[in-house]
Amino acid sequence: MSSNKKTMALISILVVVLIWGSAFTVSKVGVSELPPLFMALLRNAVATLVLLPFYLSVRKKAARQDPGPLPKGKIILLGLTGVTFFYSFFNISLTYTGAAMGSLIQGIMPLVIVVPAAVYLKEKITARVIAGILISVTGVVMVGFIGQHDQNNSLLGNFLMAGSVCCWAAYTLISRSLNQFHPVPLTFFVTLTGTLMLIPFALVEGWGKPLPAISSNGWMAVLYLGILSSAISYMLYNQSLQTLTAAQAGNFLNLDPVIGSVIALIFLNESFSTLQYAGGALVLLGVWLSSGSGTEQHQ
């Protein structure tokens, strides 16, 4: 691959990580006044509208460039794993657990990606990566499960956050298998499909209840998450997967728990126990170990 293309992919994934690191705190603010599934529907509806002009501007070019029509089955799977289920688990979890804790639990996401990437995408795993996996998983258990006193069902929230991690790992692996397709139409149809599949969940959640009043802060959270965290970041993420391996992209997500937990601790005044701080240190150590040249893809 050309060095310019690799550089652009690295810049894209770095921008994505910076935006997603802040999304934990913004999402926590949003679910404090909006039902979690309704908020997931709103942010992704905004993302779909933002993506529409991008799609219309490149659809002819993409049709000439792509090897064929987008596979409908995989688009549905991507919509389910990367939008419908991911944001359902993510938002509901934040109604029970803190943004800082959620971001650290999501710190195992790169490691969850690495193992199936080795199996299905033939990306090698070294001893260093395996050590990172074991250390990070130990840290996540300390942060979210052993050191947690389960106030307000936060243990349930931590399990739901772990479920969102598994959803995103599946999304990344499926997206990587479609790296020959133009990222903008792919992102648009995945977001549209996932948003449509969120509608019945949001209807059930709000059945028999009045529509919630949304404050200016609530709308700002929805717009920030829909425009930047969903629409723009998904396009950049899918674009980066055309050049980077799944493991390489996953390694950049190592920055998420650092950015997310620091922002939450500062702006939401959240706190950890001593055991949870120790677990957080293990998570960061594990993802640092895994971020070295521990994976490579068979040619």
Long-range contacts (C-beta under 8 A, 24 or more apart in sequence): 1-243, 5-243, 6-243, 6-244, 8-243, 9-239, 9-240, 9-242, 9-243, 9-244, 10-240, 10-244, 10-252, 12-236, 12-237, 12-239, 12-240, 13-236, 13-237, 13-240, 13-244, 13-249, 13-252, 14-252, 14-255, 15-233, 15-236, 16-233, 16-236, 16-237, 16-240, 16-252, 17-252, 17-253, 17-255, 17-256, 17-259, 18-255, 18-259, 19-228, 19-229, 19-232, 19-233, 20-229, 20-233, 20-253, 20-256, 20-260, 21-103, 21-255, 21-256, 21-258, 21-259, 21-260, 21-263, 22-229, 22-259, 22-260, 22-263, 23-225, 23-229, 23-260, 24-94, 24-99, 24-100, 24-102, 24-103, 24-106, 24-260, 24-263, 24-264, 25-99, 25-260, 25-263, 25-264, 25-267, 25-268, 26-221, 26-224, 26-225, 26-229, 27-90, 27-91, 27-94, 27-99, 27-221, 27-225, 28-94, 28-98, 28-99, 28-264, 28-268, 29-217, 29-218, 29-221, 30-91, 30-218, 30-221, 30-222, 30-225, 31-91, 31-94, 31-95, 33-212, 33-214, 33-215, 33-217, 33-218, 34-212, 34-214, 34-218, 34-222, 35-202, 35-205, 35-206, 35-212, 36-88, 36-91, 36-92, 36-94, 36-95, 36-205, 37-88, 37-91, 37-92, 37-198, 37-201, 37-202, 37-205, 38-202, 38-205, 38-206, 38-212, 39-91, 39-221, 39-222, 40-87, 40-88, 40-90, 40-91, 40-198, 40-202, 41-195, 41-198, 41-199, 41-201, 41-202, 42-222, 42-226, 43-87, 43-222, 43-225, 43-226, 43-229, 43-230, 44-83, 44-87, 44-191, 44-194, 44-195, 44-198, 44-226, 44-230, 45-195, 45-226, 46-222, 46-223, 46-225, 46-226, 46-227, 46-230, 46-231, 47-191, 47-195, 47-226, 47-227, 47-230, 47-231, 47-234, 48-188, 48-191, 48-192, 48-195, 48-231, 50-226, 50-227, 50-231, 50-232, 51-184, 51-187, 51-188, 51-191, 51-192, 51-231, 51-235, 52-188, 54-184, 54-188, 54-231, 54-235, 55-184, 55-185, 55-188, 58-182, 58-184, 58-185, 59-185, 61-182, 62-181, 62-182, 62-184, 62-185, 65-182, 66-180, 66-181, 66-182, 66-185, 67-180, 67-181, 70-178, 70-181, 70-185, 70-186, 70-189, 71-178, 74-174, 74-177, 74-178, 75-186, 75-189, 75-190, 75-193, 76-193, 77-170, 77-174, 78-171, 78-174, 78-175, 78-178, 78-186, 78-190, 78-193, 78-194, 79-189, 79-190, 79-191, 79-192, 79-193, 79-194, 79-195, 79-196, 79-197, 80-194, 80-197, 81-167, 81-168, 81-170, 81-171, 81-174, 82-167, 82-168, 82-171, 82-175, 82-190, 82-194, 82-234, 83-190, 83-191, 83-193, 83-194, 83-195, 83-197, 83-198, 84-194, 84-197, 84-198, 84-201, 85-163, 85-164, 85-167, 86-164, 86-167, 86-168, 86-171, 87-164, 87-194, 87-198, 88-198, 88-201, 89-160, 89-161, 89-163, 89-164, 89-167, 90-160, 90-161, 90-164, 92-157, 92-160, 93-157, 93-158, 93-159, 93-160, 93-161, 93-163, 93-164, 94-157, 94-161, 95-157, 96-152, 96-153, 96-154, 96-156, 96-157, 96-158, 96-160, 97-144, 97-154, 97-157, 97-158, 97-161, 98-154, 98-264, 98-268, 98-270, 99-260, 99-261, 99-263, 99-264, 99-268, 99-270, 100-260, 100-261, 100-264, 100-265, 100-268, 100-270, 100-272, 101-143, 101-144, 101-148, 101-154, 101-158, 101-161, 101-261, 101-270, 101-272, 101-276, 102-157, 102-158, 102-161, 102-260, 103-256, 103-257, 103-259, 103-260, 103-261, 103-264, 104-139, 104-140, 104-143, 104-144, 104-257, 104-260, 104-261, 104-279, 104-280, 104-283, 105-140, 105-143, 105-144, 105-158, 105-161, 105-162, 105-165, 106-161, 106-164, 106-165, 106-253, 106-256, 106-257, 106-260, 107-136, 107-139, 107-140, 107-254, 107-256, 107-257, 107-283, 107-284, 107-286, 107-287, 108-136, 108-137, 108-140, 108-162, 108-165, 108-283, 108-286, 108-287, 109-165, 109-168, 109-169, 109-250, 109-253, 109-256, 110-247, 110-250, 110-251, 110-252, 110-253, 110-254, 110-287, 110-290, 110-291, 111-136, 111-137, 111-250, 111-286, 111-287, 111-290, 112-165, 112-166, 112-169, 113-168, 113-169, 113-172, 113-173, 113-246, 113-247, 113-249, 113-250, 113-253, 114-246, 114-247, 114-250, 114-290, 114-294, 114-295, 116-169, 116-173, 117-173, 117-176, 117-245, 117-246, 117-247, 117-250, 117-295, 118-247, 118-295, 120-173, 121-173, 121-176, 121-177, 121-245, 121-246, 121-297, 122-297, 122-298, 123-245, 123-246, 123-247, 123-295, 123-296, 123-297, 123-298, 124-295, 124-296, 124-297, 124-298, 125-294, 125-295, 126-293, 126-294, 126-295, 128-289, 128-290, 128-292, 128-294, 129-289, 129-290, 129-294, 129-295, 131-286, 131-289, 132-285, 132-286, 132-287, 132-288, 132-289, 132-290, 132-291, 132-294, 133-286, 133-290, 134-286, 135-282, 135-285, 135-286, 135-289, 136-282, 136-283, 136-285, 136-286, 136-287, 136-290, 137-286, 138-279, 138-282, 138-286, 139-278, 139-279, 139-280, 139-281, 139-282, 139-283, 139-284, 139-285, 139-286, 140-279, 140-283, 141-279, 142-275, 142-276, 142-278, 142-279, 142-282, 143-272, 143-276, 143-279, 143-280, 143-283, 144-279, 146-275, 146-279, 147-272, 147-273, 147-275, 147-276, 147-279, 148-276, 149-273, 172-241, 172-246, 172-249, 172-250, 173-246, 175-237, 175-238, 175-241, 176-241, 176-245, 176-246, 176-249, 179-241, 179-242, 180-242, 183-235, 183-238, 183-239, 183-241, 183-242, 184-235, 186-238, 187-231, 187-234, 187-235, 187-238, 190-234, 191-230, 191-231, 191-234, 245-295, 245-296, 245-297, 247-294, 247-295, 247-297, 248-295, 251-287, 251-290, 251-291, 251-295, 254-287, 254-288, 254-290, 254-291, 257-283, 257-284, 257-287, 258-284
